[in-house]
Amino acid sequence: MRYKKFYIVIIFFLLTSMGGYAYMKNALVSASEYPNKPITMIVPYSAGGSIDMTARMIQKGMAKHFNQSVVILNKTGGAGTVGWNELAGSNPDGYTIGFTNIDITWQPLNDEGRYNYVTALQPLAQTAAGSMVISVLTDQPWQNINDLIEYTKEHPGEIKYGHPGIGTTRHILGEMFIKATDVDIMQVPFSNGESEALAAFLGGHVKLLISSPALIKEFVKEGKVRVLAVSDETRLSDPVFKNIPTLKEQGVNVALTSCWDMVAIPKEVPKDVKIKLAKELEIVINDPEFKEDMKEFGLTVKYLGPEDCTKKWITDHIQFGNVIKELGIAQRN
């Protein structure tokens, strides 16, 4: 009886060892052949926004260089958290990647995410970085930011500004502007993304829009939208916006400059798959055709690799987390 038990243990050990060997062998094969099927790219906002534009240009570049198709999946809601929750909870095999922006580093403060994204995800590449703009329709009387401030002092509570969700960069800039100028304006969140906020703005439902320059560039060129201020420390280089003064130039002591977009994956993705994917993204983002496409949309390419992206996530998580707490956004919302 004792020998029978011994043989059962030996057989079990051999079977599990063989199974473990087969699993390791399959993992190595899948990594060496990656990618051998379409990749899903989660975009956490609706179609038409600046991140969606960038994602579709990355999609084009990956099809060109990676020899594999990429399927874009727009998962909207929660100011990005719905899409990021899906990305963090996806199978960590390298076949689900996602777009993120600076908002991901502080969204856990709002308790809307099931994950701490800074630890659950890993950024692989920064695609773009830039500034934000404050805009009005050209049928409004305000020619600059001080005209707007003067009007709001005389008409408290009348003006509303639109942004793509509570705790987003655009919302934070609006709250910083309110605090610095002591104006009485109301914020209106559109948690499905910039394109939803843009539609409300163009329809006259909100008087102000805080957005990326890329979102309203064509409307500025058509004469439908007037930009009152840029959030950066310096003016934008794009010819369409180069004459627009910064907030600081107009006497408002506010600057918000670190606005970036990155491609990320679940942290548990195998290391060799991460390396391969990161290298391919570097090729795509530094492709002259990609840079030209981004420039046409009013977006500025600023590539960073995985290590620098991770450092930026951690730095901004601390820095802007403190800003949110100072403004009381997390407590109020």
Steps between C-alpha positions, in 0.01 A plus 500: 500500500790730588666436161172567318476843660864564410435416132191725495709788633772436238247485216332821621839673517588391147166608358512843665861545394413414142205735515717776641759438229230510233363825644847660502568378148169642374568830676839525333356415160218752536748772601734428210210502253328805648284639353328221309146635527329844503573735791219686677571863589266643766427871465327621820317786328253539216604531136611842380707620795875561492585163657275319254671686213842394629386141550385475140834628377677245722267236355611598151868494598481163674332344196790635293791397725362217715343303216193444716160665513391709799135527601399819682244459778348822636396433861357824633387619841633602838741756350712213368464257791266259317755440227796489741319250724450276198865534401626423852273195523579362154700185424867604539615336177592813304193486279314772690665840521349835582532873473546707811556865578623693801158466666571133571761589763247663735163344415532248788462800735138527382423137593352435157754238395519140617880518474788721592605549140850615589572153641263287288618629162832573336556775241705399196520817293403865510349611171433868557518776757367850493282771641132588532296794377197692627257581219171670424284520188574802283145632544590575864628852580814404695825561311740393775501338842467831686182585308360170622608561860340846501175358362484222758549752781194687375300182429591250774387141442391563141796347316557125482812325376508151353765234557533122448435384856561559870867488592628531143774743407244727335290506816806573715602790275150645533511475879847656509371787285201553732721503809755739348243752372220455756241479222163332544468256211354149503661182374309248287664157463457280192653171613498332157782722381595818318281440197187497720608824665573649157151417374344676800727800449424533128131466582518792744423293811823620665671833428858390566692192397829380646658255259807394307591732212455212255132463585403852389770574241275461195225711660753776570612490136134519389439803721246328728714489815716763668779392736541733799802347671760222504572312822873452442789717617569595137291552187428214263718461191215390272430789255127479578564576869832687504338840566294377795644629831547282805298547817807642672553755223149627575562535873353166615758312706410152372703258289432133435752353260543127555225360277601173338363188330655154539444140393482258795450130573419286806811470715494117494568479124813283445822701492607391150160595358525841671843556348386404152187713517691800641755481217229486238320798653826696496533432127137601432515822703830614347385425146500828298157410359355468851655832605359672194152356563515618862613847394209524258260438789676756718669245726868510596695173507724461806616140525612350830588136568370272780746609770448875451123449472492313831697778672254757364200297624641491851602869504165622367308268733659680794501852358149517363358290780607782729340759266169311507506486878580872525210584269268266691388325181521148642295595808234694309446239230 
